[in-house]
Every structure is written in structure tokens, then in C-alpha cells.
Amino acid sequence: MIEESELRHLRRCVELAAEALAAGDEPFGSVLVDADGSVRAEDRNRIADGDRTRHPEFALARWAAENMTPAERAAATVYTSGEHCPMCAAAHAWVGLRRIVYVSSSAQLTAWLAELGAAAPPVRPLPVNDVAPGIVVEGPVPGLDEEVHALHRRFHSVV
């Protein structure tokens, strides 16, 4: 269950997604928080340069592997504006991160892209647990998900 205290991290994810959009990237942002509630790292989408693997969730998984012990990773949470894609879900599982809380789901993103007439991504959007069944996953977050939807509308109105 998503706690009230976690909403600040989720709001930061939406801010990071807006920063990504302002930089010409797709609107995604993520925050890595340790068991004590301290933010350890954060990032936003950085794919505008042509490297479509530069997702914030993937970057945070790599950061966690390099900077946290296995026990710290297992107790950490990744908050994110959108549910992980299969690549990021796999990276999350491989490094031993155990919990994801997302603002908007893969199913929502798929519906939004269809509504906006956007091209389907080259990788099928799947729920995290279809890729990494051992991950604890929570979301979407009503209200904040509409903020993410608005960011996607803005991104796809200029693409």
C-alpha cells in the first residue's frame, strides 16, 4: 500500500518527467529511495540523443548496483512516473531491487499512445510482474496519473 509519506517521491518523479519533456525527451522520471526514506539517486529520461536505452529506471538500477550493497538494494524502493518497460524491469530484478511504485501503468501508457495516434514502442509494454515476478509493484496513483497523461499529450503534440 502506498503511504502518504511516499507521495513526495512520486511528485518528484512527475517533476523529473516534466524536466525530461522540457529537454526534448519523453516524459519519464524516477527516484531511488533507501529503507530509511533517503533519496539516493534520481534521473529522468535521456533518449533524445538517440540512445533509446537511457531510461531513468535503467540508470537507477545500474547506480544501485554500483553504489549499494545487496541488502540495501533489497530494502530500497524505486518510485517512477511510469511503470517500468521490460528492459528496466529486468534490470531492476537483476540487481536485486525489490519494490517499484509507479504513478501510471503500462496499460495506461498503451491506451494513451493509441489515443494520441503515436507509434507503438518497439518493445511491448508489459506489466513489471510479467517480466520480473518477484518484484513488489504498486500503482497507479489516481490524480498524479492524470498529470503524467498531460505530459504525454504535450510530448506527442509536438513530435
C-alpha positions in Angstrom: 0.0 0.0 0.0 1.3 3.4 -0.9 1.8 5.6 2.2 1.1 9.3 2.3 4.8 9.9 3.0 5.6 8.4 -0.3 3.7 10.9 -2.4 6.5 13.4 -2.2 8.8 10.9 -4.1 6.1 10.3 -6.7 5.5 14.0 -7.1 9.3 14.4 -7.7 9.0 11.7 -10.4 6.4 13.8 -12.2 8.7 16.9 -11.8 11.6 14.9 -13.4 9.3 13.7 -16.2 8.4 17.4 -16.9 12.2 18.2 -16.9 12.7 15.4 -19.4 9.9 16.9 -21.6 11.4 20.3 -21.4 14.7 18.9 -22.6 13.0 17.2 -25.6 12.8 13.7 -24.1 9.8 11.5 -23.4 8.4 12.4 -20.0 9.6 9.8 -17.5 11.3 10.4 -14.2 12.4 8.1 -11.3 13.7 8.3 -7.8 15.6 5.6 -5.8 14.9 5.7 -2.1 16.6 3.6 0.6 15.0 1.9 3.5 15.4 4.9 5.7 13.5 7.1 3.2 16.5 9.0 2.0 16.8 9.7 -1.7 19.9 8.0 -3.0 19.6 8.9 -6.7 17.2 10.3 -9.3 17.1 10.6 -13.0 15.0 11.5 -16.0 14.6 10.1 -19.5 17.6 11.0 -21.7 16.8 9.3 -25.0 16.7 12.4 -27.2 20.3 11.8 -28.2 19.3 8.6 -30.0 20.2 6.1 -27.3 16.8 4.6 -26.6 18.1 2.6 -23.6 18.7 5.8 -21.5 15.6 5.3 -19.3 15.8 6.6 -15.7 14.8 3.3 -14.3 17.7 1.5 -16.0 20.1 4.2 -14.9 19.0 3.9 -11.3 19.3 0.1 -11.4 22.9 0.5 -12.6 23.6 3.2 -10.0 22.2 0.9 -7.3 24.4 -2.0 -8.4 27.5 0.2 -8.2 26.7 2.1 -5.0 24.5 -0.1 -2.7 25.0 -3.4 -1.0 22.7 -6.3 -2.0 20.9 -5.8 1.3 20.4 -2.1 0.7 19.1 -2.8 -2.8 16.6 -5.4 -1.5 15.2 -2.8 1.0 15.1 0.1 -1.4 12.2 1.4 -3.5 12.2 2.9 -7.0 9.5 5.5 -7.5 8.7 6.3 -11.1 6.3 8.3 -13.2 5.6 5.3 -15.4 5.7 1.5 -14.9 9.0 0.1 -16.0 9.3 -1.2 -19.5 10.5 -4.8 -19.9 14.2 -3.8 -20.2 14.0 -1.7 -17.0 12.0 -4.3 -15.1 14.7 -6.9 -16.0 17.5 -4.6 -14.9 15.6 -3.9 -11.6 15.3 -7.6 -10.9 18.8 -8.5 -11.9 20.4 -6.0 -9.4 18.1 -7.1 -6.6 15.8 -4.1 -6.2 12.6 -5.4 -4.7 9.9 -2.7 -4.9 8.6 -0.4 -7.5 5.9 2.3 -7.0 4.6 3.9 -10.2 2.3 6.8 -11.0 1.0 5.4 -14.3 0.8 1.9 -15.6 2.0 0.3 -18.8 -1.7 -0.3 -19.6 -2.4 3.4 -19.2 0.5 4.3 -21.4 -0.6 1.9 -24.1 -4.1 3.4 -24.1 -2.7 7.0 -24.1 -0.4 6.3 -27.1 -3.3 4.8 -29.0 -5.5 7.8 -28.1 -2.7 10.2 -29.3 -2.1 8.3 -32.5 1.5 7.7 -31.5 3.6 4.8 -32.9 3.7 1.8 -30.7 7.1 1.3 -28.9 9.5 -1.3 -30.4 9.2 -3.4 -27.2 5.7 -4.5 -26.0 4.8 -2.6 -22.8 4.2 -5.4 -20.2 3.4 -5.2 -16.5 6.5 -5.5 -14.4 5.5 -8.8 -12.9 5.2 -10.4 -16.4 8.9 -9.8 -16.7 10.1 -9.9 -13.0 7.5 -11.9 -11.0 9.4 -11.4 -7.7 9.2 -7.6 -7.6 6.7 -5.9 -5.3 4.8 -3.5 -7.6 2.3 -0.8 -6.6 0.4 1.8 -8.7 -1.1 3.6 -10.5 -1.7 6.7 -8.3 -5.1 8.4 -9.1 -4.7 12.1 -9.7 -1.0 12.0 -10.3 -1.5 9.7 -13.2 -3.5 12.4 -15.0 -0.5 14.8 -14.6 1.6 12.2 -16.4 -1.1 11.8 -19.0 -0.9 15.5 -19.7 2.9 15.4 -20.1 2.5 12.6 -22.7 -0.2 14.7 -24.5 2.3 17.6 -24.6 5.1 15.4 -25.9 3.1 13.8 -28.6 1.5 17.0 -29.7 5.0 18.3 -30.8 6.5 15.1 -32.1 
